[in-house]
Amino acid sequence: MYAVSVTRTFVAQHFLTVPDPGPEGTLHSHHFTVEATVSGPELNEYGYLVDIDALSDAMDVTADAFRDVTLNDRPEFAGRNPSVEHLSRVFGDHLLEQLELPGATTLEIAIQEDDVATVRHTRTLE
């Protein structure tokens, strides 16, 4: 199995919408470090799993879409608590809109929130 990872950082704001959220229920910022890892069993004819430049460009576009925004205001979070868990899935959705991954079988999005916790979302690609 081969794996290629690219990392980007951004700051975004949110407030949690769960019962009794404590201080997390007021608008606040987090510094997010996102690592996208694409995995697959075979390399293409050029010896690549994925074009790293294409993955890097897609990560730039996707990170910019979330940079300096309030997550609660984005339509993907309507009716949802804007947790880092939801953000990891939504970030992956946006990344896949920017990128073709013909040889990849999995995508993992790992998001570190303020050097405190890391959340991962892994999906199988078709």
Secondary structure, 3 states (H helix, E strand, C coil): CEEEEEEEEEEEEECCCCCCCHHHHCCEEEEEEEEEEEEECCCCCCCCCCCHHHHHHHHHHHHHHHCCCEHHHCHHHCCCCCCHHHHHHHHHHHHHHCCCCCCCCEEEEEEEECCCEEEEEEEECC
